[in-house]
């Protein structure tokens, strides 16, 4: 990474380090870099979670809510995620889990898209972690975290100019 981009990245990480949620908690360390890179790529994030193993706290897998102000911003975000799916080195293409986008209405008059890691068919039950055996929870947590880390590496490559999201990336995803 060149000096200018390194400086911008460090500044974005520092800024994300000042973010707090409604309970006064800072951005989870495991999702901080992803949030900073999305911000640098022009996407305002409004909530995020790095995933949690505890059955009484949060979701198993990481997620990030990206503010969508208009259709152009929405298509730009969807193109970025589709390009990740199409990337030849994409971990998601080689594994069972996949990043997916879910329309998500904020409690205000704004809307967001939630980028979440995990199996599409289990999205409804994984929020009720107490019913899921610990070994299965652990697998979801580890695989979801791994996948978000790979997505973060892709974002880093886009930020550094090593990769460019393709507008020709096919839609072909159930939740897209």
C-alpha positions as CSV (number, residue, x, y, z in Angstrom):
1,X,0.0,0.0,0.0
2,X,1.4,3.4,-0.9
3,X,2.0,6.0,1.8
4,X,-1.1,8.1,1.0
5,X,-3.4,5.1,1.2
6,X,-1.7,3.9,4.3
7,X,-2.3,7.2,6.0
8,X,-5.9,7.3,4.9
9,X,-6.4,3.7,6.2
10,X,-4.8,4.5,9.6
11,X,-7.0,7.6,9.9
12,X,-10.2,5.6,9.0
13,X,-9.3,2.9,11.6
14,X,-8.8,5.7,14.2
15,X,-12.1,7.2,13.3
16,X,-13.9,3.8,13.6
17,X,-12.2,3.5,17.0
18,X,-14.3,6.5,18.2
19,X,-17.7,5.0,17.1
20,X,-20.0,3.8,19.9
21,X,-23.4,2.0,19.8
22,X,-26.5,2.9,21.8
23,X,-25.1,1.1,24.8
24,X,-21.8,3.0,24.6
25,X,-19.8,0.0,23.3
26,X,-17.1,0.4,20.7
27,X,-17.0,-1.4,17.4
28,X,-16.0,-5.0,17.9
29,X,-12.2,-5.4,17.1
30,X,-13.0,-8.3,14.7
31,X,-15.1,-6.1,12.4
32,X,-13.3,-2.8,12.8
33,X,-11.0,-3.1,9.7
34,X,-14.0,-4.1,7.5
35,X,-16.0,-1.1,8.7
36,X,-13.0,1.2,8.0
37,X,-12.5,-0.1,4.5
38,X,-16.2,0.1,3.6
39,X,-16.1,3.7,4.8
40,X,-13.1,4.4,2.7
41,X,-14.8,3.0,-0.3
42,X,-17.7,5.4,0.2
43,X,-20.1,3.3,2.2
44,X,-21.4,4.7,5.4
45,X,-21.9,2.0,8.0
46,X,-24.4,2.4,10.7
47,X,-24.2,-0.8,12.8
48,X,-22.0,-3.9,12.9
49,X,-21.1,-7.0,14.9
50,X,-18.1,-9.3,14.7
51,X,-20.2,-12.3,15.9
52,X,-20.4,-13.9,19.3
53,X,-20.3,-17.5,20.6
54,X,-22.2,-16.8,23.7
55,X,-25.8,-18.2,23.3
56,X,-27.3,-15.2,25.2
57,X,-25.5,-12.4,23.2
58,X,-25.7,-11.2,19.7
59,X,-25.5,-13.2,16.5
60,X,-23.1,-16.0,15.7
61,X,-21.7,-14.5,12.5
62,X,-20.4,-11.1,11.6
63,X,-22.7,-8.5,10.0
64,X,-22.5,-4.9,8.9
65,X,-25.4,-2.5,8.1
66,X,-24.6,-0.1,5.2
67,X,-26.6,3.0,4.8
68,X,-28.3,3.3,1.4
69,X,-29.2,6.8,0.4
70,X,-30.3,6.1,-3.2
71,X,-30.5,3.4,-5.9
72,X,-27.1,4.4,-7.3
73,X,-25.5,3.7,-3.9
74,X,-27.4,0.5,-3.5
75,X,-26.2,-0.8,-6.9
76,X,-22.7,0.2,-6.2
77,X,-22.8,-1.8,-2.9
78,X,-24.4,-4.8,-4.6
79,X,-21.8,-4.7,-7.4
80,X,-19.0,-4.7,-4.8
81,X,-20.4,-7.8,-3.1
82,X,-21.2,-9.6,-6.4
83,X,-17.6,-8.9,-7.5
84,X,-16.4,-10.5,-4.3
85,X,-18.5,-13.6,-5.1
86,X,-17.1,-13.7,-8.6
87,X,-13.5,-13.2,-7.5
88,X,-11.5,-16.3,-8.5
89,X,-9.8,-16.4,-5.1
90,X,-13.1,-15.8,-3.2
91,X,-13.3,-18.1,-0.3
92,X,-17.1,-18.0,-0.5
93,X,-17.0,-19.8,-3.8
94,X,-15.2,-22.7,-2.2
95,X,-17.1,-23.1,1.0
96,X,-20.7,-23.8,2.2
97,X,-21.3,-20.4,3.7
98,X,-21.6,-17.2,1.8
99,X,-22.0,-13.5,2.3
100,X,-25.5,-12.3,1.6
101,X,-27.3,-9.0,1.5
102,X,-30.6,-8.5,3.4
103,X,-32.8,-5.4,3.1
104,X,-32.9,-3.9,6.5
105,X,-35.1,-1.0,7.6
106,X,-33.5,1.2,10.3
107,X,-35.6,2.6,13.1
108,X,-35.4,6.0,11.4
109,X,-36.6,7.0,8.0
110,X,-33.4,5.8,6.5
111,X,-32.7,2.3,5.1
112,X,-29.7,0.0,5.0
113,X,-28.6,-3.2,3.5
114,X,-27.2,-5.8,5.9
115,X,-24.2,-7.7,4.8
116,X,-24.0,-10.9,6.8
117,X,-21.9,-14.0,6.8
118,X,-23.6,-17.4,7.2
119,X,-25.8,-20.0,5.5
120,X,-28.9,-18.6,3.9
121,X,-31.1,-21.5,5.0
122,X,-30.1,-21.0,8.6
123,X,-30.5,-17.3,9.0
124,X,-33.8,-17.6,10.8
125,X,-32.6,-20.1,13.4
126,X,-29.1,-18.9,14.1
127,X,-30.4,-15.9,16.0
128,X,-31.9,-18.3,18.5
129,X,-28.5,-19.7,19.5
130,X,-29.7,-21.5,22.6
131,X,-31.4,-24.1,20.5
132,X,-28.2,-24.8,18.4
133,X,-25.7,-27.3,19.8
134,X,-22.4,-25.7,20.9
135,X,-20.3,-27.6,18.3
136,X,-22.6,-26.2,15.5
137,X,-22.5,-22.7,17.0
138,X,-18.7,-22.9,17.1
139,X,-18.5,-24.0,13.4
140,X,-20.8,-21.1,12.3
141,X,-18.8,-18.6,14.4
142,X,-15.4,-19.8,13.0
143,X,-16.5,-20.1,9.4
144,X,-18.5,-16.8,9.4
145,X,-15.5,-15.0,10.9
146,X,-13.2,-16.5,8.4
147,X,-15.4,-15.5,5.6
148,X,-15.7,-11.9,6.8
149,X,-11.9,-11.8,7.1
150,X,-11.7,-12.9,3.4
151,X,-14.2,-10.3,2.4
152,X,-12.1,-7.7,4.3
153,X,-9.0,-8.8,2.3
154,X,-11.0,-8.3,-0.9
155,X,-12.0,-4.8,0.3
156,X,-8.3,-4.1,1.0
157,X,-7.4,-5.1,-2.5
158,X,-10.1,-2.8,-3.9
159,X,-9.0,0.1,-1.8
160,X,-5.3,-0.5,-2.8
161,X,-6.4,-0.5,-6.5
162,X,-5.4,-4.2,-7.0
163,X,-8.9,-5.2,-7.9
164,X,-11.8,-3.3,-9.3
165,X,-15.5,-4.3,-8.8
166,X,-17.0,-5.5,-12.0
167,X,-20.3,-4.0,-13.1
168,X,-20.7,-7.2,-15.2
169,X,-20.8,-9.5,-12.2
170,X,-23.9,-11.7,-12.6
171,X,-26.7,-11.4,-10.1
172,X,-27.4,-15.1,-9.7
173,X,-27.6,-15.0,-5.9
174,X,-30.8,-15.9,-4.0
175,X,-30.6,-13.0,-1.6
176,X,-29.3,-10.4,-4.1
